[in-house]
Structure formats: C-alpha cells, structure tokens
Amino acid sequence: MNITDELRKNSDISYRDFQSSLIPNVAKETFIGVRTPIIRDMAKRLVKNNTHTEFLNALPHEYYDENMLHGAIISEMKDFEEVMSGLEKFLPYVDNWAVCDMINPKVLGKNKEKLLPAIRRYISSSHTYTIRFGIRMLMVHFLGSEYKKEYSDMVAEIRSEEYYVNMMIAWYFQSAVVKNYDDIIPYFQNNTLPTRTHNKAIQKCVESLKVEMSTKEYLKSLKK
C-alpha cells in the first residue's frame, strides 16, 4: 500500500483550503486535505497491522497530511521506548502547531517518571515545536493530582519570542487555573509571566467554559 496515494484518495479540497488558512507558515501546496478522523483511522490500522515502520523512517515527509499521519501513528504506539525513539526522530521535523498537537501517546501517561527527563530536554530545545510539545505534555500529564510547583516553574521560566510557544504557555496556565487554582493564581498575582503571555493566559481563562465567573472577573482585574 502506498500511504501517500491513500491520503490523496481521501482528499477534501474545501477542507484543504480551510486547513491551510489556519496554518499560514506551511506552504498551501503541501496540503492534501484529509480530515483528522480519517488520518486517525489510518494510523490505527497501520499500527494494528504493523505496517507503519517504513513510513515512519521516510523522513522528511513531503506533505502536511503525512506529518499529521506520522503524529497520529506515534500516538497509537503502545511501547514507551518505541514512542520515545519515534519522538526523538520526528519532533525536529514538526513545523506547525497542528502536527505538534496531534501527538499525544497515551503510553506516556503510564510512564511519567521516565517522561519527565525528556520533557526537561524538550522545553530546553531551540526548536519551537519541540518546546511546545514539552509544555503540552506537562499540561496533559502533570496537572491536577500530579501537580508540583517545579513543573509550573519550568513553564513560567521559558522565555521565547515564538508565538506558538507563548500561546502554549498561556494554554498551560489556563488549564492549570482550572485544575490547580490555589497553586497557580500567585503566578498572576506576582506578575511572573511576561506581559503578553500573562494577558493571553487571562484571556484564555476568560474565554473558557471551565473557569468560574468569579475567577474570570478576578483575573481580569490582574491584567497588565
């Protein structure tokens, strides 16, 4: 089976145009236009049939949709070490927020102690989407009952001019307000974050359906 040909068979031109408009830093001609549920189904089938290895080794990919499929395949893999190896190879090629956010292997949540050192490496990277992925893993796996102040400090200490890094930091702190309010509110009270990120995190809280109205009003009063 030629995976690229199968992706092309599932092309939706209107979706391609819509998707490319959301990711302006990626050339439009690299979009095939395959909807995410189809990509996820392909990934499940490839992993189940153990026919994904050759595709994963064929880096760099030519098309955005191939990168989305690559991220979905890694997310389906069950072996922690195999996933970590796959991430090390693939993350340097990730060039947009959508592919980055597609990657969410459940096995990482079952190996949190092993994951943490990798997260520290990711957020110390010079590569925008490796940093973003590291922050997102802290958000997904280390809030709520898993929270420790050192984790939010790791995120708060990141300084970047990259839009998609700072948006992820804001998203992290919005999620942390929901799950660990008492621990996180001092970051806003003490102006720990850079002004733009601080305000964006507050905006995300105000727009969230998961944040109580009283909290929204208080956070708005802390806007810089």
Protein Blocks (a to p, Z undefined) as FASTA:
>chain_A
ZZklmmmmmpcfklmmmmmmmmmmbcfklpnopafklmmmmmmmmmmnopmmmmmmmccd
fbfklmmmmmmmmmmpmbfklmmmmmmmmmmmpcbfklmmmpccfklmmmmmlmmmmmmm
mmmpcbfklmmmmmmmmmmmmgcjlpcfklmmmmmmpccfbfklmmmmmmmmmmmmmmmm
mlmmmmmmnomacfklmmmmmmmmmmpmkbcfklmmmmmmmpZZ
